[in-house]
Every structure is written in structure tokens, then in C-alpha cells.
Amino acid sequence: DRPRRTGSERQSFDEVIDFGVDVLSQVEEVIEIGTQRTAGIVSSAFNLTNCIVGGGVLALPFAYSRSGLLLGLLLTIFIAGMGVFTARLLKLSAKLVPFAVASFKDLGSYCFGVAGAIFIEVNVQIFLLGGITGYVVIVGDILT
């Protein structure tokens, strides 16, 4: 018992549907492009170095001024050792997985199931939020 569409209404309805289909196909193309892994080893290493050095350059002087030279140096060495240990654990875990691991989430999912994947994803998001909050605080201190 729907009302029948006239010729012009039907044509405009068909145009809307065609437009929607075109938009969806474009979105699918963007998603496919976004999921392709195009970064190489060198660009990934430079990106990681940039993130690590950028935060360290801003944070280390403040940390050393608060803790002192000796304690600051000891804490820096301890944290560096923890980083090396963690990287070795990740490398070992990735080698033990029978398929190519593309992310921390994949590794957590394989080792601990869905709960592990969710736990790791939440922790990565908290880490990123903390990092950006730190940068905002530093920029705010510089501007005031």
C-alpha cells in the first residue's frame, strides 16, 4: 500500500541510490588504500627514532633537574635496559607465532585471545593519550 512514485520522483530516487553506491565504493577504496602496508623497514625505523628522540629531548632535562645527575643516570640506564628486555620479548613472541604478526593487537590476540587483544589495544590508546597530553602540557608551559 505504498504510494507509487511518479517518473521524476523515481528518477531522483534512483539518482540518490546511485550516488550512495558511488560514495560507498569510494569509501571502500580509501579503506583498502589505508590498510595496505607501504612503510618499509627504514621508514619505520626513522619514524620510531623520531618519536623516541622527540619525547626524550623534551622530557630528559626536566627529569634530570628533578632527580639529580646520579639518580637520573641510574634511572635512564634502568629504563633503557627494560626497553631492550621488552623488545627481545616481543621479538621472541613474534617468532613463536605461526603467522606474520602485523601489530601488538595481533600478537595479544594470538597469545591471550580476544581479551588480550582488547587489553593491548586499550593500553596502546592510553599510552598515546598520555604522550599527546605530555606534549600539550610542554607546549602550554613554553607558551606561558
Secondary structure, DSSP 8 states (H G I E B T S, - for coil): ------HHHHHHHHHHHHHHHHHHHHHHHHHHHHHS----HHHHHHHHHHHHHHHHHHHHHHHHHHH-HHHHHHHHHHHHHHHHHHHHHHHHHHHHSSS---SHHHHHHHHHHHHHHHHHHHHHHHHHHHHHHHHHHHHHHHH-
